[in-house]
Structure formats: C-alpha cells, structure tokens
Amino acid sequence: MANVLTVTVQGTAHTIDLDRLTFAEGRAVEKVTGQSFGDALGSKSLTSVQALVWITVKRDQPTLAFSDLDSWAIADAEFDIAQNIPEPTDPTQAATAAA
C-alpha cells in the first residue's frame, strides 16, 4: 500500500510516495523541523508542512532550498494525500504465477 502526497504549486503537480522516501529526505525533514521523522509527518506545524512540500517539490527541482519556500504563499499550495493506494502489480509476476 502507498501513501502518496501530491502538492500542486502554480499549476504544477509534484507527487511523492511517503513510503518510499530516501534516508536523506527523512534526515532533511528531521534537520529542518527539529522533530523525529514520524513526528514531523504527523505534525500540523508550518515548519513540518513546509518540509514536506520542500522534499516533494525538490524531487523535480533538485536545487530548491528549504528557505526558497519562505516567500511562497501558503494558499498557493494545494495538498492531496491519498492513503493505502494498492501498489501496481508486476504483470510478469502475475503471468508466472498463473503458469
């Protein structure tokens, strides 16, 4: 199952599977929030929200700095979290199992 966060900013959708974050992304969230990764994910603090937006958009814009978001209007970002989305099945494995 996947927990997918989509952040749309200025008409561009950026999507990240929260269950597939890298250790570096998790540590970056901890560093900027001062919270454990799990606490930051569940937090409603603006720093935590900014951190999640940052790591999501950063995958598409690798040079984006956390502080670059300081001037973004909160209302300009739309959030959608889809939880427990089934992982896509590998059709080659399904064919092997059926044989």
N, C-alpha and C positions, 0 to 999 in steps of 0.2 A: 504494500500500500504506500502511496505517496502523499505528501503534504506539500502542495505547490502554492507558492506565493507569486502573485502577479502584481507588479507595480507599474502603473501607467503614468508617465510624466510627459507633458507636452505632446500627447497623442501617440507616444511610443510605448508599447508594452514590453516590459522586461520580466522574465519568468525564471524562477529558481525552485528547485525541489529541495525543500528544507531538510529532507532526509539524506540528501546527497551533497551536503556542504563539505568543503575540504577542511582539514585541521587548521590550515592557515586562515580560512574565513572565520571559523569558530573562534580562534585566538584573537583575530582582529576585532570581532564583536566584543569579546571579553575586555580587550585593552581599552577600547573607546568608551565602554559603558561602565567599567569597574565592577561588573557583575559576572557571575558564572554564566556560561553559555545558556544553560537551561533557564536560569532566572531571567536573563535578558530576553529570551524568546517569549516568555510569559508576561513580561513587564509591559505596562502601558506608558512608561516614561517616554518623553520625547527623544531622549538620547538613544534609547533602545529602538524606537521606531526608526529614527534616522540611521542607526547602524544597519538595520535590516534592509532599508531602502538602498543604502550605500553598497552593501555586498551584492544585492540583486542587480543594480544598475552597473556596478563595477565589472561584472562579467562581460558586458557589452562595451564598456568604456574603461579599459584597464588602467588608464592614467588618472581616473577620478579619485580625488582625495576626499576624505570624510568631511573636511571643512568646506569643500566646494558646495556642499548641500546647505550650508548655513544661510545662504541668501535665497534658497528655494522657498516658495510659499507652501505651507502645509496643504492648503486647499488645492494646490495644483497637482497633487499626487492622489491617484485613486488606488485602492488596495482591494485585492480579492484573494482570499485564502480558500483553496479547495482542499479538503481533508479526505483521507482514505480513498484516494483515487487508485483503482487497481493498476498495477504495473502492466505494461503491454507484454503480451506473451510472445515468445520467440516461435514463429511458425515452423522453424526447422525442428525444434524440440517436440512440438505437437505432432508433426509428421512421423518422427522417430518413435514416439510413444504409441502411435496408432499402428505401427508396422508389426 
